[in-house]
Amino acid sequence: MPEPSPEIGKIIADLKTGNAALILGPELFDVDGTAMQHYVRQ
């Protein structure tokens, strides 16, 4: 398996040290019951 790119390695390192957050999916968070994706568009 090839080594990940330096950018991917940096992201993984930042996640492990708590210097980054991984947000999965546009509907994962909401603001007062409004999906984040819809809230940002407004």
C-alpha positions as CSV (number, residue, x, y, z in Angstrom):
1,M,0.0,0.0,0.0
2,P,1.5,3.4,-0.9
3,E,2.3,6.0,1.7
4,P,-0.4,8.7,2.2
5,S,0.4,12.1,0.8
6,P,2.1,14.6,3.1
7,E,-1.2,16.6,3.3
8,I,-3.1,13.5,4.5
9,G,-0.4,12.7,7.0
10,K,-0.6,16.3,8.4
11,I,-4.4,16.0,8.7
12,I,-4.1,12.7,10.6
13,A,-1.4,14.1,12.9
14,D,-3.6,17.2,13.6
15,L,-6.6,15.0,14.4
16,K,-4.5,12.8,16.8
17,T,-3.2,15.8,18.7
18,G,-6.6,17.6,18.9
19,N,-5.5,20.4,16.5
20,A,-8.3,19.6,14.0
21,A,-11.9,18.4,14.0
22,L,-13.4,16.0,11.5
23,I,-17.0,16.8,10.6
24,L,-18.8,14.1,8.7
25,G,-21.9,14.9,6.7
26,P,-23.8,18.2,6.3
27,E,-26.7,17.0,8.5
28,L,-24.5,16.0,11.5
29,F,-25.0,19.3,13.4
30,D,-27.9,21.6,13.7
31,V,-28.5,25.1,15.0
32,D,-31.8,25.5,16.8
33,G,-33.2,22.5,14.9
34,T,-32.0,23.8,11.5
35,A,-29.5,21.6,9.6
36,M,-26.1,23.3,9.5
37,Q,-26.1,23.1,5.7
38,H,-29.4,25.1,5.5
39,Y,-28.3,27.4,8.3
40,V,-25.1,28.4,6.5
41,R,-27.0,29.1,3.3
42,Q,-29.3,31.4,5.1
